[in-house]
Amino acid sequence: MWSEFVDATNLSPRVWPRAAAAAERLWSSVTVDFADAERRMEEHVCRLNRRGIPAQPANGPGYCPHVSYYH
């Protein structure tokens, strides 16, 4: 990922959701409904956060149940 606003603090949170979105588009059928893909992306971002991988919400502001945001 290249941008003048990316550094060590925000690289990982931005790269993983965007990579997952690219994978969703590349490996899903063309007939996949946007709402289904959106739900899967939200679930995946929550899964990354539960595993300790920082990831920004893929679809705008979101909330992951069972994730402690305060360490």
Secondary structure, 3 states (H helix, E strand, C coil): CCCCCCCCCCHHHHHHHHHHHHHHHHHCCCCCCHHHHHHHHHHHHHHHHHCCCCCCCCCCCCCCCCCCCCC
